[in-house]
Amino acid sequence: MQHVAIDLGGRESQICVRNAKGKVIEEKRCSTVKLGKFLEGRRKSRVVMETCAESFAVASQAQKAGHEVRVVPGTLVRSLGVGARRLKNDQRDARALSEVSCRIDLPTVHIKSESARELKTLCGMRNGLVRCRTKLINTVRGWLRMVLVTTASGSADNFTQRIRDTLQKRAIPIPSYVNRQLVAIEALTEQILAADQDIGQRSKADPQSERLMTVPGVGPITAAYFVATVDQPTRFPDAHQLESYLGLTPSENSSSERVRRGSITKASNGEMRWLLIQACWSLWRTRPNHPMVKWAQQVAERRGRSKAIVALARKLSGIMYAMWRDGTDYDSHKTREPLRENHRR
């Protein structure tokens, strides 16, 4: 089997091909958009590349062409010799990856399906709009404090209307530089609502997302992001592995007889973790008599409310994983019995 290592670039990529004995048989530069055509014309090979923005699109093209694909985590490539001795260029990087591929079976990150990548991009674009709106809202709040104006709390969706009504009642003119911010916030809010509607329609049309939305506290956005993040539940042997992947398990720094556990690792996708925690806060406030919330209340009595919410988020992710794996809807009867804090569903 040949080993095709690709050092990806935005416009051009460097290719290094070795035979099964490790000898370099071809080196060339190729336009990144033409890599799919280059791979189509080759016999079955192992294609190796480092994680980057372009890697998953190229990896999908390589898989369609019948190749074995290894997308190596960026945190690992330096230990493989990429950039060794402070000598780094595209040709050296491609050679290093191809050489290591000839010796060992390189680990690879999960290559998500096209639908999962598209769904995650949709959610990510929405998050970008929300972050921009939040920054603009904060600038307006800062100006309000300067002029000693307070407004009633409420949703970000009606923030501009509340500001305009408050200033009108107090006969305070709106400066042009503040009005520009309000107009921009209104435009972003319109686009965010359109993105929410798009995600909601996709979630209702997807059986997995619709099933996950039967869990209390889980809405269309959380369900869609969970589906996009997990993609294939079978790649996790159990719920605990998924919880660890989401960064919801306690960190540990133990050695010999010393055992030291700390806060959660916060590994992987922070947005998915944040959505699960927000779902748990919503569940905590609106469903205090729910079996899962009662379990979390028992944890809160011993460890505090914040840690109880994180524990509940960890439990929630395990439940969602089990539902997807087994193809079942949420059943509150399975969560009625009080559970130990370190229990994993």
C-alpha positions in Angstrom: 0.0 0.0 0.0 1.2 3.5 -0.8 1.2 6.3 1.8 0.1 9.7 0.5 0.8 12.5 3.0 -0.7 15.9 2.3 0.3 19.1 3.9 -2.8 21.1 3.3 -2.9 24.8 2.5 -5.6 27.3 1.7 -4.6 27.5 -2.0 -1.8 24.9 -2.6 -0.9 21.7 -0.8 2.3 19.7 -0.7 2.1 16.0 -1.5 4.6 13.3 -0.6 4.0 9.7 -1.7 5.9 6.7 -0.4 5.7 3.0 -1.3 5.2 0.2 1.1 9.0 0.1 1.8 9.1 3.8 2.8 10.8 5.1 -0.3 9.7 8.5 -1.7 8.3 7.9 -5.2 6.5 11.2 -5.8 6.5 14.7 -4.5 4.6 17.6 -5.9 2.5 20.7 -5.2 -1.1 20.7 -6.1 -4.0 23.1 -5.9 -6.0 22.3 -2.9 -9.3 22.3 -4.9 -7.8 19.7 -7.3 -6.8 17.2 -4.6 -10.0 15.3 -5.1 -9.2 14.7 -8.8 -5.6 13.7 -7.9 -6.8 11.1 -5.4 -9.4 9.7 -7.7 -6.8 8.6 -10.2 -4.7 6.6 -7.7 -4.9 3.0 -6.5 -6.0 2.4 -2.9 -3.6 4.1 -0.6 -3.4 5.5 3.0 -4.0 9.2 2.9 -2.6 11.2 5.8 -3.1 14.8 6.7 -3.1 17.1 9.7 -6.3 18.6 11.1 -7.2 22.0 9.6 -10.1 23.8 8.0 -9.7 22.0 4.7 -8.9 18.6 6.1 -12.4 17.1 6.4 -13.5 18.1 2.9 -10.4 16.5 1.4 -10.8 13.5 3.7 -14.4 13.0 2.4 -13.1 13.1 -1.2 -10.4 10.6 -0.3 -12.9 8.2 1.3 -15.2 8.4 -1.8 -12.2 7.5 -3.9 -11.7 4.3 -1.8 -8.7 5.3 0.2 -7.9 4.8 3.9 -7.8 8.2 5.6 -6.0 9.4 8.7 -6.6 12.9 9.9 -4.0 13.3 12.5 -4.7 15.6 15.5 -2.8 18.8 15.4 -1.6 18.2 19.0 0.1 15.0 17.9 2.0 16.0 14.8 5.0 17.7 16.6 5.7 14.5 18.4 5.8 12.8 15.0 8.7 15.0 13.8 6.8 17.8 12.1 8.7 21.0 12.8 11.6 19.1 14.5 14.8 21.2 15.2 12.9 24.3 14.3 13.0 23.3 10.6 9.5 23.5 9.2 8.2 23.9 5.7 5.6 22.2 3.6 7.9 19.7 2.0 9.4 18.6 5.3 6.0 18.3 6.9 4.6 16.1 4.2 7.7 13.9 4.3 7.5 13.5 8.0 3.9 12.5 8.0 4.4 10.0 5.1 7.5 8.5 6.8 5.7 7.9 10.1 2.6 6.5 8.3 4.9 3.8 6.8 6.0 2.7 10.3 2.8 2.9 12.4 -0.9 3.0 12.0 -1.5 6.7 12.8 -4.4 7.6 15.0 -7.1 9.7 13.4 -9.9 12.0 14.6 -13.4 11.1 13.7 -14.3 12.2 10.2 -17.9 13.4 10.4 -20.5 12.9 7.7 -21.4 15.8 5.4 -24.8 16.2 7.0 -23.2 16.5 10.5 -20.6 19.0 9.2 -23.3 21.1 7.6 -25.5 21.0 10.7 -22.6 22.0 12.9 -21.7 24.9 10.5 -25.3 26.1 10.7 -25.2 26.1 14.5 -21.8 27.7 14.5 -23.0 30.5 12.2 -25.9 31.1 14.5 -23.5 31.3 17.5 -21.5 33.9 15.6 -24.5 36.1 15.1 -25.4 35.7 18.8 -21.9 36.7 19.9 -21.9 39.8 17.6 -25.3 40.8 19.0 -24.1 40.3 22.6 -21.1 42.6 22.0 -23.3 45.3 20.6 -25.8 45.0 23.4 -23.0 45.4 25.9 -21.8 48.6 24.2 -25.4 50.1 24.5 -25.6 49.0 28.2 -22.3 50.8 28.8 -23.7 54.0 27.4 -26.9 53.6 29.4 -24.8 53.5 32.6 -23.0 56.6 31.6 -26.3 58.5 31.3 -27.7 56.9 34.5 -30.5 55.1 32.8 -31.7 51.7 33.9 -34.1 49.4 32.0 -36.2 46.4 32.9 -34.6 43.0 32.3 -35.9 40.9 29.4 -35.0 38.9 26.4 -32.3 40.0 23.9 -34.9 39.7 21.2 -36.8 42.8 22.4 -33.8 44.7 23.8 -33.9 47.5 21.3 -37.6 48.1 21.9 -37.2 48.3 25.6 -34.4 50.8 25.2 -36.3 53.0 22.9 -39.4 52.9 25.1 -37.4 53.8 28.2 -35.6 56.7 26.6 -38.8 58.0 25.1 -40.5 58.0 28.5 -37.6 59.9 30.0 -37.4 62.3 27.0 -33.8 61.5 26.4 -32.7 61.8 22.8 -30.9 58.9 21.2 -27.5 59.9 19.8 -26.8 58.8 16.3 -23.9 56.5 17.4 -26.3 54.7 19.8 -29.0 54.5 17.2 -26.6 52.8 14.8 -26.0 50.1 17.4 -29.7 49.6 17.9 -30.3 49.3 14.2 -27.5 46.7 13.9 -28.9 44.8 16.9 -32.3 44.7 15.3 -30.9 43.4 12.0 -28.9 40.7 13.9 -32.0 39.7 15.9 -33.9 39.2 12.6 -31.2 36.9 11.3 -30.9 35.0 14.6 -34.6 34.3 14.5 -34.3 33.1 10.9 -31.5 30.8 12.0 -33.5 29.5 14.9 -36.4 28.7 12.5 -34.0 26.9 10.1 -32.6 24.8 12.9 -36.0 24.1 14.3 -37.3 22.8 10.9 -34.2 20.6 10.5 -34.6 19.2 14.0 -38.3 18.3 13.4 -37.4 16.7 10.2 -34.5 14.6 11.7 -35.7 11.5 13.7 -32.7 11.6 16.0 -33.2 15.3 16.9 -36.9 14.9 17.4 -36.3 12.0 19.7 -33.8 13.9 21.8 -36.2 16.8 22.1 -38.4 14.5 24.3 -35.9 15.1 27.0 -37.0 17.9 29.4 -34.9 21.0 28.9 -33.6 20.0 25.5 -34.8 22.2 22.6 -34.2 22.2 18.9 -30.8 24.0 19.1 -29.4 21.7 21.8 -30.7 18.6 20.0 -29.2 19.7 16.7 -25.9 20.6 18.1 -25.8 17.2 20.0 -26.5 15.3 16.7 -23.8 17.4 14.9 -21.2 16.8 17.7 -21.8 13.1 18.2 -22.6 12.2 14.6 -22.3 8.4 15.2 -23.0 7.2 18.7 -21.4 3.8 17.9 -17.9 5.5 17.9 -18.3 5.7 21.7 -18.2 2.4 23.6 -20.4 3.7 26.4 -21.9 6.9 27.8 -18.9 7.6 30.0 -16.6 7.9 27.0 -19.0 10.5 25.5 -19.1 12.4 28.7 -15.3 12.5 28.7 -15.3 13.6 25.1 -17.6 16.5 26.0 -15.2 17.5 28.8 -17.8 16.9 31.5 -15.7 14.4 33.6 -13.5 15.5 36.5 -9.8 16.1 35.7 -7.2 14.0 37.6 -3.6 14.5 38.5 -2.7 11.4 40.6 0.6 9.7 41.1 1.7 6.8 43.3 -0.3 7.1 46.5 -1.5 10.6 45.8 -5.0 10.9 44.4 -6.0 14.4 43.3 -9.1 15.1 41.3 -10.1 18.6 40.1 -12.7 20.4 38.1 -14.1 19.1 34.8 -11.6 18.8 32.0 -13.5 21.1 29.6 -12.1 19.2 26.7 -13.6 19.2 23.2 -16.5 21.4 22.1 -17.2 24.2 24.7 -20.4 25.2 22.9 -22.0 21.8 23.3 -21.0 21.7 27.0 -22.5 25.2 27.5 -25.8 24.2 25.8 -26.1 21.1 28.1 -25.5 23.2 31.2 -28.0 25.8 30.1 -30.5 23.1 29.5 -29.9 21.8 33.0 -30.4 25.3 34.5 -33.7 25.6 32.6 -34.7 22.2 33.9 -33.7 23.1 37.5 -35.8 26.3 37.5 -38.9 25.0 35.6 -39.2 21.4 36.7 -38.1 21.2 40.4 -40.1 18.0 41.0 -38.6 16.1 38.1 -36.7 13.0 39.0 -33.5 14.2 37.5 -33.7 17.5 39.3 -34.4 15.8 42.6 -31.3 13.7 42.0 -29.3 16.9 41.3 -30.8 18.5 44.5 -29.3 15.7 46.5 -25.9 16.3 44.9 -26.3 20.1 45.6 -26.8 19.4 49.3 -23.4 17.8 49.5 -21.4 19.6 46.8 -23.2 22.9 46.0 -25.6 23.9 43.2 -23.0 24.7 40.5 -21.4 21.3 40.8 -24.8 19.7 40.9 -25.7 21.4 37.6 -22.5 20.1 36.0 -23.3 16.6 37.3 -26.8 16.9 35.9 -25.4 18.0 32.5 -23.1 14.9 32.5 -26.1 12.7 33.3 -28.2 14.4 30.7 -25.6 13.7 28.0 -25.5 10.1 29.0 -29.2 9.8 28.8 -29.3 11.4 25.3 -26.5 9.1 24.2 -28.5 6.0 25.4 -31.7 7.2 23.8 -29.9 7.6 20.4 -28.0 4.3 20.7 -31.1 2.3 21.6 -33.6 4.3 19.5 -36.0 5.0 22.4 -37.8 8.1 23.6 -37.2 9.6 27.1 -38.8 7.8 30.0 -38.9 9.6 33.3 -39.6 6.3 35.1 -36.0 5.3 34.6 -34.7 8.3 36.6 -37.0 8.1 39.6 -34.6 6.2 41.8 -31.9 8.4 43.5 -28.6 7.7 42.0 -25.0 7.9 43.3 -23.2 11.0 42.2 -20.6 9.1 40.3 -23.1 7.0 38.5 -23.0 7.0 34.6 -26.0 6.3 32.5 
